[in-house]
Each structure stands twice: as structure tokens, then as C-alpha cells.
């Protein structure tokens, strides 16, 4: 079984103590709704310490910037 990529991201964020909130369609799916969404939306606390933890978490995920 392929692991849910959203749960993987949330797990890594938790491991790195990133203060964030999953919102939108993916949040509905995590909570059991049948709604479908192809993107993932996060709100991230923008203080220096949290942004450092976010950077570490994104490196652990091998995330790539696809739009700037």
C-alpha cells in the first residue's frame, strides 16, 4: 500500500516541530470526507524559529520548489 503523501508531510512537520495547519480539500480527506482535491494548502507560522524548522522538514522530505 502506498503511504498517503499528506500524512507523510504532516508526520515530518510534527517530527521537526513545524507549527502548521492543513486546510482545504486535503484537510477534508484526512478527516474522512469524500471531497477530492489535487493540491495541498498549509498555513505556517512565520516566525524565525518555525521557518528554520520548516526548512529542515522540507529538506527531509526532499521537497522541490516548483513555483516562485
Secondary structure, DSSP 8 states (H G I E B T S, - for coil): ----HHHHHHHHHHHTT--EEEESHHHHHHTT-----SS-EEEE--SHHHHHHHHHHHHHTT------
